[in-house]
Amino acid sequence: MRLSEHLKFIFSFRPEVSGRYAWVDYAKGIAIIFVVYRHVLYGLLYSGVTADPLLMDANEMLYGFRMPLFFFLSGLFFSSSLKKRGPGDYLVTKVNTLLYPYVLWCFIQLTLQIIFSDYTNFKRGVGNYIDILIHPRGMLQQWYLFALFNVSALYLFTHTVLKLNAPVQILLGLLLPALIPFVYDISTLSDVMMFYIFFCLGHLSAPYFFNDKVQQQLGKGYNALLLLPAFVLAQYYCMKHPEANIYLFSALAMLGVILVIMISFLLAKYRKLSFLQTLGHHSLYIYLLHLGIVFLLRTALLRTGLAISMPMMTFILVTAGILLSLVLYRVCLLLRMDFLFVGPFKTPAAALTTIPKK
């Protein structure tokens, strides 16, 4: 590959894939921007930057539905993935794409935090390595990967082994949040209890979401406009009542999930803001890489002594954190360092194909 082709590959922000489900990448693209935005804000606050009330309020209003959206979207494709791969291959695939990068990047991040403890917002020690498995919330943004793996594995078990039907799955999803107070200090368990219902709802609603008539309704702008006031009121309520009942919080979060999906259908239908599709397609890698990039840029900007407002600093860090994460990921691919993002474990089907014939 020539240098010009390398550069085109690294710096292109056009969608690499398209098709019927482009809206899924649009939704992930929107969500990953919100995720980076939150991490940037709190990184600035922990570094001593004076908070901007409007930015903080916006963060709180966008907070409740971002992670439920990722779990819901994963649930939407549970059946199709299970049918395509089978239970064994499905589980190994999740190990490669979720559990492996989670453990690897937590180890890398924690080790660097210990080495450079004088420069980080969070002071770590060797004892924190156990948190990787017991308290993933202590691993900052990485917890999501472990939570999604655990939820996917548990749902696979209840669906294929216990063979729970739809009503029982919903009942289980509703029961688990009530148990969170008993295991709250063990976020490995509490995260599963919190987000199982969203994965479940994604799986059970997949036949409707992938119905052509339903998709036509979701792609109509006036339906999104009708839902927008309810969404704003719901998020405002959650912002003003952070102690709200967890079931009410989850129900209101679903309004945000549905609205983002409707907006994503519209954008995909008219092929607008296609860079969001690119970000969504690479959301996992942006999720893994952005924190280190933002940390270095934030440290450099703050040490310049320049009088940069928090809104401008936030814009710079969010934009650079996302784009440089995408660039760095592609550089890693060119350097054959994809082992940083995907595990080496072979699925049962792949392993069988490698057995030499006698």
Secondary structure, DSSP 8 states (H G I E B T S, - for coil): --HHHHHHHHH--S-S--STTHHHHHHHHHHHHHHHHHHHHHHHHHTT----HHHHHHHHHHHHHHHHHHHHHHHHTHHHHHHHHHHHHHHHHHIIIIIHHHHHHHHHHHHHHHHTTTTSSS---GGGGGHHHH-GGGGGGGHHHHHHHHHHHHHHHHHHTS---HHHHHHHHHHGGGGHHHHTT-HHHHHHHHHHHHHHHHHHHHHHHTSHHHHHHHT-HHHHHHHHHHHHHHHHHHHH-TT--HHHHHHHHHHHHHHHHHHHHHHHHHT-STHHHHHHHTHHHHHHHHHHHHHHHHHHHHHHT----HHHHHHHHHHHHHHHHHHHHHHHHHTT-GGGTS-----HHHHHHTS---
